[in-house]
Amino acid sequence: TDDSASTLSSLESYYTQGEARYHIETNHATHPGDRYEDLNLDTLPGILDVLARPNPHPTHQLWALQSLLTQPLQTEPQHLLMRAITLLVATLSVPNISLELSTATLHALSIFLDDKHRQEDYCSLIALKNGIPSILARLRIHDATELQTHGLSILRAVMESSPGNNFVKGLVIDHEGIEIFTRAMFVNANSGGIASVVEDGCILLWSLGYNGDSAVLERMEGVFCADAILAGMKGHPGDTGVQKFGCGALHTLSCHSESMRRTMILNRGVEIVTRAIGGREDEDRGPLVEMGLCALTSLLLPERSDDASIATNKTHVTVATVDIEVILVVMNAMIRYPIKTVQKHGCKIYRLLSRNRENVHLMRDTMRPSSRLTSHANSASGNRISTVWDALVRAEQLFPKDCAKSANQVLDILDK
């Protein structure tokens, strides 16, 4: 019938503008002024007018937020953009807003932070307007993946924009940020989870633990932060961001907390970090390898109670026996990346391992019959480096000030 054709045409028209909008309009538009076309949502000022209304209808807020995502924000005046952020934070601060509205608001807020030129200003405004507690409150209530993705991404940007700001860190800690981030990481730790949530969580925990505050570290240990980082790295082995920032977080936390370091070791931390360092080779892996070697160094150190014996008699310090894979991965990293941090930490790792006779035997297993002079000649002539010996000699040549002492100590032991 004509009526049926008219209805079908109307439905198709609505769906081309978005299924959600059609659903909302047909269920909530009860009188003139409620309709989408009456709200002037084609311009940023019109969108902000809707968001600024006292007690706005949630339907109108959703329409406004959906329209905001389509606006060319880079061309808008700065004062309007700052007002938009202020209104978005105010929306989040309203108690009992729905999951749908919370998610849409965080999504809109995250779009602003894509502008790297203005990101620092926007992040400062979010913190100034009490956005951190409001965002954490939404994350505490809902475990929805999209909400967690946008929320952690925003908080990461805010904390990265002010790395030395203890006030910002204090707000995050006081409003259960440690617990919220750790929970989100566990939820997304398996291969079916969202890698970006784990990556952001690693960065946030790394930042919160960076100063080594004992009370903060105790809370981190209490909610199993180290386990969450390792689980995330294990579940997303191919994600460079997760592996890189996971290694960074492990290094910092293991340096500051002996008990968390033991937890990492017991939960196969050395194996997981070794796998991260030795992953597929690509041009972006340099920083990951650096972070990984730093983490491996701290995990291989003897327990802190042995520090006195390290200072007085290094030959009697007990260092764990490692798998040959650790020795080979460190060697290959030193071969592939002739940069100071990699070479320095590679030499330090071999110096630590050389305190254990079994490790020394493993390192010797990589060596073909040669003398130190032969190895120097091979390295200088550009021949393939394929032994721990060659890697140490090359590090000594590249960065004598940083590597010579550690490298020569190991070479002397291998030469016996």
DRENFI-840940 format. One record per residue (C-alpha): residue number from 1; x, y, z; chain. Coordinates in nm, 3 decimals, m for minus. Layout:
N
seq; X; Y; Z; mol
NUM; X; Y; Z; A
...
end
This chain:
416
seq; X; Y; Z; mol
1; 0.000; 0.000; 0.000; A
2; 0.096; 0.365; m0.031; A
3; 0.110; 0.394; 0.347; A
4; 0.344; 0.095; 0.371; A
5; 0.570; 0.237; 0.101; A
6; 0.579; 0.570; 0.280; A
7; 0.668; 0.407; 0.609; A
8; 0.946; 0.201; 0.448; A
9; 1.090; 0.510; 0.281; A
10; 1.084; 0.692; 0.612; A
11; 1.265; 0.406; 0.784; A
12; 1.535; 0.395; 0.518; A
13; 1.588; 0.768; 0.553; A
14; 1.635; 0.740; 0.928; A
15; 1.875; 0.449; 0.900; A
16; 2.099; 0.637; 0.660; A
17; 2.145; 0.890; 0.941; A
18; 2.229; 0.620; 1.196; A
19; 2.030; 0.339; 1.350; A
20; 2.070; 0.475; 1.701; A
21; 1.932; 0.814; 1.607; A
22; 1.625; 0.663; 1.444; A
23; 1.559; 0.448; 1.748; A
24; 1.590; 0.742; 1.984; A
25; 1.373; 0.973; 1.773; A
26; 1.089; 0.728; 1.732; A
27; 1.085; 0.645; 2.101; A
28; 1.137; 0.988; 2.258; A
29; 1.020; 1.259; 2.018; A
30; 0.681; 1.350; 2.161; A
31; 0.640; 1.719; 2.075; A
32; 0.803; 1.992; 1.860; A
33; 1.146; 2.082; 1.993; A
34; 1.236; 1.722; 2.070; A
35; 1.316; 1.643; 1.710; A
36; 1.673; 1.616; 1.590; A
37; 1.631; 1.879; 1.320; A
38; 1.505; 2.136; 1.571; A
39; 1.826; 2.134; 1.776; A
40; 2.073; 2.300; 1.535; A
41; 2.333; 2.025; 1.572; A
42; 2.509; 2.098; 1.244; A
43; 2.737; 2.357; 1.405; A
44; 2.963; 2.346; 1.710; A
45; 2.785; 2.640; 1.882; A
46; 2.452; 2.459; 1.840; A
47; 2.598; 2.138; 1.983; A
48; 2.741; 2.323; 2.282; A
49; 2.408; 2.496; 2.347; A
50; 2.244; 2.154; 2.385; A
51; 2.520; 2.024; 2.615; A
52; 2.502; 2.341; 2.826; A
53; 2.129; 2.316; 2.896; A
54; 2.034; 2.263; 3.262; A
55; 1.917; 1.903; 3.305; A
56; 1.930; 1.820; 2.932; A
57; 1.743; 1.518; 2.807; A
58; 1.986; 1.223; 2.766; A
59; 1.856; 1.169; 2.414; A
60; 1.951; 1.522; 2.316; A
61; 2.291; 1.480; 2.478; A
62; 2.356; 1.168; 2.273; A
63; 2.252; 1.342; 1.954; A
64; 2.484; 1.630; 2.036; A
65; 2.776; 1.398; 2.113; A
66; 2.722; 1.200; 1.792; A
67; 2.720; 1.525; 1.593; A
68; 3.032; 1.648; 1.774; A
69; 3.228; 1.351; 1.639; A
70; 3.163; 1.469; 1.281; A
71; 3.271; 1.831; 1.332; A
72; 3.596; 1.967; 1.178; A
73; 3.736; 2.064; 1.517; A
74; 4.075; 2.178; 1.384; A
75; 3.909; 2.478; 1.218; A
76; 3.702; 2.586; 1.518; A
77; 3.798; 2.880; 1.744; A
78; 4.001; 2.783; 2.050; A
79; 3.753; 2.929; 2.298; A
80; 3.474; 2.706; 2.161; A
81; 3.694; 2.398; 2.185; A
82; 3.786; 2.476; 2.545; A
83; 3.418; 2.528; 2.626; A
84; 3.337; 2.194; 2.467; A
85; 3.589; 2.014; 2.688; A
86; 3.453; 2.189; 2.996; A
87; 3.098; 2.076; 2.910; A
88; 3.208; 1.720; 2.841; A
89; 3.382; 1.696; 3.179; A
90; 3.071; 1.843; 3.344; A
91; 2.859; 1.574; 3.176; A
92; 3.081; 1.303; 3.323; A
93; 3.049; 1.450; 3.671; A
94; 2.670; 1.402; 3.680; A
95; 2.583; 1.105; 3.905; A
96; 2.408; 0.803; 3.760; A
97; 2.449; 0.884; 3.390; A
98; 2.400; 0.583; 3.168; A
99; 2.674; 0.363; 3.027; A
100; 2.579; 0.477; 2.677; A
101; 2.613; 0.845; 2.766; A
102; 2.936; 0.785; 2.961; A
103; 3.090; 0.604; 2.666; A
104; 2.980; 0.865; 2.412; A
105; 3.116; 1.147; 2.630; A
106; 3.454; 0.980; 2.677; A
107; 3.470; 0.906; 2.305; A
108; 3.407; 1.272; 2.224; A
109; 3.665; 1.384; 2.479; A
110; 3.926; 1.150; 2.331; A
111; 3.876; 1.306; 1.986; A
112; 4.000; 1.640; 2.117; A
113; 4.319; 1.481; 2.245; A
114; 4.406; 1.360; 1.895; A
115; 4.519; 1.718; 1.827; A
116; 4.883; 1.690; 1.937; A
117; 4.944; 2.065; 1.906; A
118; 4.676; 2.149; 2.162; A
119; 4.679; 1.827; 2.362; A
120; 4.875; 1.967; 2.655; A
121; 4.630; 2.257; 2.696; A
122; 4.333; 2.023; 2.675; A
123; 4.483; 1.782; 2.928; A
124; 4.551; 2.066; 3.170; A
125; 4.190; 2.181; 3.137; A
126; 4.060; 1.828; 3.202; A
127; 4.264; 1.810; 3.522; A
128; 4.168; 2.165; 3.625; A
129; 3.795; 2.092; 3.580; A
130; 3.817; 1.787; 3.805; A
131; 3.796; 1.552; 3.510; A
132; 4.025; 1.285; 3.658; A
133; 3.791; 1.183; 3.944; A
134; 3.492; 1.198; 3.708; A
135; 3.654; 0.970; 3.450; A
136; 3.770; 0.725; 3.717; A
137; 3.420; 0.719; 3.864; A
138; 3.278; 0.609; 3.527; A
139; 3.548; 0.341; 3.491; A
140; 3.485; 0.216; 3.843; A
141; 3.115; 0.162; 3.773; A
142; 3.136; 0.004; 3.427; A
143; 3.369; m0.261; 3.280; A
144; 3.248; m0.211; 2.922; A
145; 3.537; m0.243; 2.677; A
146; 3.473; 0.074; 2.477; A
147; 3.438; 0.281; 2.793; A
148; 3.763; 0.141; 2.935; A
149; 3.942; 0.201; 2.604; A
150; 3.853; 0.570; 2.587; A
151; 3.892; 0.628; 2.960; A
152; 4.243; 0.485; 2.993; A
153; 4.352; 0.658; 2.673; A
154; 4.244; 0.997; 2.810; A
155; 4.407; 0.942; 3.149; A
156; 4.729; 0.829; 2.979; A
157; 4.737; 1.153; 2.779; A
158; 4.669; 1.362; 3.090; A
159; 4.947; 1.196; 3.287; A
160; 5.195; 1.204; 2.999; A
161; 5.132; 1.576; 2.951; A
162; 5.246; 1.645; 3.308; A
163; 5.492; 1.367; 3.402; A
164; 5.626; 1.544; 3.710; A
165; 5.289; 1.661; 3.840; A
166; 5.241; 1.484; 4.172; A
167; 4.902; 1.651; 4.215; A
168; 4.769; 1.469; 3.908; A
169; 4.921; 1.140; 4.024; A
170; 4.772; 1.195; 4.368; A
171; 4.425; 1.240; 4.220; A
172; 4.457; 0.918; 4.023; A
173; 4.579; 0.724; 4.326; A
174; 4.323; 0.871; 4.567; A
175; 4.036; 0.779; 4.334; A
176; 4.138; 0.413; 4.298; A
177; 4.324; 0.451; 3.971; A
178; 4.568; 0.171; 4.054; A
179; 4.287; m0.072; 4.118; A
180; 4.086; 0.040; 3.813; A
181; 4.380; 0.015; 3.572; A
182; 4.485; m0.326; 3.701; A
183; 4.132; m0.464; 3.669; A
184; 4.102; m0.333; 3.313; A
185; 4.434; m0.494; 3.223; A
186; 4.329; m0.832; 3.362; A
187; 4.001; m0.813; 3.170; A
188; 4.188; m0.747; 2.844; A
189; 4.495; m0.962; 2.911; A
190; 4.403; m1.253; 2.685; A
191; 4.443; m1.254; 2.309; A
192; 4.078; m1.158; 2.263; A
193; 4.114; m0.844; 2.474; A
194; 4.196; m0.492; 2.361; A
195; 4.574; m0.446; 2.340; A
196; 4.551; m0.066; 2.369; A
197; 4.389; m0.098; 2.713; A
198; 4.679; m0.314; 2.832; A
199; 4.933; m0.075; 2.678; A
200; 4.774; 0.229; 2.841; A
201; 4.750; 0.043; 3.171; A
202; 5.121; m0.042; 3.159; A
203; 5.212; 0.323; 3.102; A
204; 4.981; 0.445; 3.378; A
205; 5.114; 0.193; 3.634; A
206; 5.471; 0.269; 3.527; A
207; 5.410; 0.639; 3.584; A
208; 5.241; 0.590; 3.921; A
209; 5.523; 0.369; 4.048; A
210; 5.806; 0.576; 3.905; A
211; 5.887; 0.771; 4.222; A
212; 5.914; 0.457; 4.430; A
213; 5.667; 0.571; 4.695; A
214; 5.637; 0.280; 4.940; A
215; 5.265; 0.329; 5.005; A
216; 5.190; 0.333; 4.631; A
217; 5.405; 0.025; 4.570; A
218; 5.229; m0.157; 4.853; A
219; 4.890; m0.087; 4.694; A
220; 5.022; m0.203; 4.359; A
221; 5.143; m0.527; 4.508; A
222; 4.811; m0.575; 4.689; A
223; 4.612; m0.573; 4.363; A
224; 4.870; m0.781; 4.169; A
225; 4.990; m0.513; 3.927; A
226; 5.298; m0.717; 3.832; A
227; 5.075; m1.015; 3.747; A
228; 4.852; m0.793; 3.533; A
229; 5.149; m0.660; 3.335; A
230; 5.292; m1.007; 3.275; A
231; 4.949; m1.145; 3.180; A
232; 4.901; m0.863; 2.930; A
233; 5.244; m0.918; 2.775; A
234; 5.181; m1.292; 2.752; A
235; 4.838; m1.241; 2.596; A
236; 4.952; m0.985; 2.336; A
237; 5.298; m1.108; 2.228; A
238; 5.280; m0.941; 1.887; A
239; 5.186; m0.593; 2.007; A
240; 5.497; m0.375; 2.023; A
241; 5.336; m0.114; 2.249; A
242; 5.227; m0.369; 2.510; A
243; 5.570; m0.534; 2.509; A
244; 5.765; m0.208; 2.522; A
245; 5.569; m0.038; 2.797; A
246; 5.522; m0.365; 2.982; A
247; 5.901; m0.401; 2.998; A
248; 5.931; m0.040; 3.114; A
249; 5.678; m0.094; 3.392; A
250; 5.843; m0.420; 3.501; A
251; 6.183; m0.252; 3.517; A
252; 6.061; 0.037; 3.732; A
253; 5.853; m0.174; 3.970; A
254; 6.122; m0.440; 4.009; A
255; 6.381; m0.174; 4.089; A
256; 6.164; m0.022; 4.362; A
257; 6.002; m0.334; 4.512; A
258; 6.193; m0.652; 4.591; A
259; 5.871; m0.842; 4.666; A
260; 5.718; m0.751; 4.327; A
261; 6.046; m0.845; 4.161; A
262; 6.024; m1.191; 4.319; A
263; 5.666; m1.219; 4.194; A
264; 5.781; m1.135; 3.841; A
265; 6.055; m1.397; 3.854; A
266; 5.821; m1.665; 3.991; A
267; 5.566; m1.585; 3.719; A
268; 5.814; m1.640; 3.435; A
269; 5.905; m1.273; 3.402; A
270; 6.252; m1.350; 3.264; A
271; 6.102; m1.575; 2.997; A
272; 5.832; m1.322; 2.900; A
273; 6.079; m1.033; 2.876; A
274; 6.326; m1.247; 2.680; A
275; 6.051; m1.333; 2.432; A
276; 5.965; m0.963; 2.399; A
277; 6.327; m0.873; 2.319; A
278; 6.363; m1.155; 2.071; A
279; 6.040; m1.098; 1.877; A
280; 6.021; m1.040; 1.506; A
281; 6.266; m0.781; 1.380; A
282; 6.134; m0.448; 1.248; A
283; 6.246; m0.088; 1.240; A
284; 6.033; 0.015; 1.538; A
285; 6.173; m0.241; 1.781; A
286; 6.478; m0.045; 1.899; A
287; 6.302; 0.121; 2.197; A
288; 6.138; m0.212; 2.290; A
289; 6.476; m0.387; 2.293; A
290; 6.619; m0.110; 2.513; A
291; 6.331; m0.137; 2.760; A
292; 6.351; m0.515; 2.755; A
293; 6.720; m0.526; 2.836; A
294; 6.667; m0.278; 3.121; A
295; 6.393; m0.503; 3.262; A
296; 6.603; m0.816; 3.217; A
297; 6.894; m0.653; 3.401; A
298; 6.680; m0.574; 3.704; A
299; 6.521; m0.921; 3.705; A
300; 6.858; m1.097; 3.692; A
301; 7.011; m0.901; 3.979; A
302; 7.069; m1.096; 4.301; A
303; 6.827; m1.033; 4.586; A
304; 6.877; m0.705; 4.768; A
305; 6.987; m0.885; 5.082; A
306; 7.298; m0.988; 4.887; A
307; 7.406; m0.630; 4.817; A
308; 7.668; m0.638; 5.092; A
309; 7.826; m0.951; 4.949; A
310; 7.825; m0.794; 4.602; A
311; 8.028; m0.504; 4.734; A
312; 8.275; m0.718; 4.933; A
313; 8.320; m1.032; 4.725; A
314; 8.159; m1.038; 4.382; A
315; 8.283; m1.388; 4.298; A
316; 8.060; m1.545; 4.565; A
317; 7.734; m1.383; 4.460; A
318; 7.476; m1.637; 4.344; A
319; 7.301; m1.555; 4.017; A
320; 7.034; m1.781; 3.872; A
321; 7.115; m2.019; 3.591; A
322; 6.931; m1.908; 3.277; A
323; 6.817; m2.081; 2.963; A
324; 7.046; m2.060; 2.659; A
325; 6.768; m1.857; 2.493; A
326; 6.840; m1.563; 2.724; A
327; 7.206; m1.559; 2.626; A
328; 7.130; m1.582; 2.255; A
329; 6.856; m1.317; 2.261; A
330; 7.084; m1.068; 2.437; A
331; 7.364; m1.146; 2.192; A
332; 7.136; m1.095; 1.890; A
333; 7.005; m0.768; 2.035; A
334; 7.359; m0.638; 2.070; A
335; 7.431; m0.743; 1.711; A
336; 7.119; m0.581; 1.562; A
337; 7.114; m0.255; 1.758; A
338; 7.451; m0.078; 1.787; A
339; 7.316; 0.187; 2.023; A
340; 7.458; 0.274; 2.361; A
341; 7.173; 0.164; 2.588; A
342; 7.148; m0.177; 2.423; A
343; 7.524; m0.236; 2.433; A
344; 7.559; m0.111; 2.791; A
345; 7.280; m0.328; 2.930; A
346; 7.387; m0.626; 2.722; A
347; 7.734; m0.610; 2.877; A
348; 7.583; m0.566; 3.223; A
349; 7.360; m0.873; 3.177; A
350; 7.655; m1.087; 3.070; A
351; 7.857; m0.960; 3.367; A
352; 7.576; m1.069; 3.599; A
353; 7.540; m1.407; 3.431; A
354; 7.914; m1.470; 3.441; A
355; 7.894; m1.503; 3.821; A
356; 7.732; m1.843; 3.767; A
357; 7.952; m2.120; 3.624; A
358; 7.665; m2.281; 3.437; A
359; 7.594; m1.954; 3.260; A
360; 7.961; m1.919; 3.171; A
361; 7.951; m2.265; 3.010; A
362; 7.647; m2.161; 2.809; A
363; 7.818; m1.843; 2.692; A
364; 8.124; m2.045; 2.589; A
365; 7.896; m2.275; 2.390; A
366; 7.826; m1.984; 2.154; A
367; 8.199; m1.937; 2.087; A
368; 8.383; m2.083; 1.793; A
369; 8.755; m2.153; 1.844; A
370; 8.918; m1.812; 1.840; A
371; 9.131; m1.576; 2.040; A
372; 9.051; m1.225; 2.150; A
373; 9.277; m1.091; 1.875; A
374; 9.096; m1.295; 1.610; A
375; 8.763; m1.166; 1.735; A
376; 8.889; m0.807; 1.719; A
377; 8.998; m0.866; 1.361; A
378; 8.664; m1.019; 1.261; A
379; 8.472; m0.730; 1.413; A
380; 8.692; m0.468; 1.251; A
381; 8.666; m0.627; 0.908; A
382; 8.289; m0.643; 0.921; A
383; 8.263; m1.022; 0.935; A
384; 7.945; m1.170; 1.082; A
385; 7.931; m1.150; 1.460; A
386; 7.794; m1.476; 1.595; A
387; 7.927; m1.526; 1.949; A
388; 7.894; m1.365; 2.289; A
389; 8.267; m1.295; 2.266; A
390; 8.227; m1.102; 1.941; A
391; 7.932; m0.905; 2.075; A
392; 8.126; m0.799; 2.385; A
393; 8.433; m0.697; 2.184; A
394; 8.218; m0.492; 1.948; A
395; 8.041; m0.318; 2.240; A
396; 8.380; m0.232; 2.389; A
397; 8.487; m0.080; 2.058; A
398; 8.167; 0.115; 2.001; A
399; 8.126; 0.260; 2.351; A
400; 8.451; 0.216; 2.546; A
401; 8.352; 0.456; 2.823; A
402; 8.023; 0.277; 2.897; A
403; 8.103; m0.083; 2.807; A
404; 8.477; m0.151; 2.841; A
405; 8.479; m0.238; 3.213; A
406; 8.186; m0.484; 3.204; A
407; 8.289; m0.633; 2.870; A
408; 8.648; m0.695; 2.979; A
409; 8.538; m0.857; 3.303; A
410; 8.331; m1.109; 3.108; A
411; 8.597; m1.161; 2.842; A
412; 8.854; m1.238; 3.112; A
413; 8.624; m1.503; 3.260; A
414; 8.551; m1.657; 2.920; A
415; 8.920; m1.664; 2.839; A
416; 9.010; m1.877; 3.141; A
end
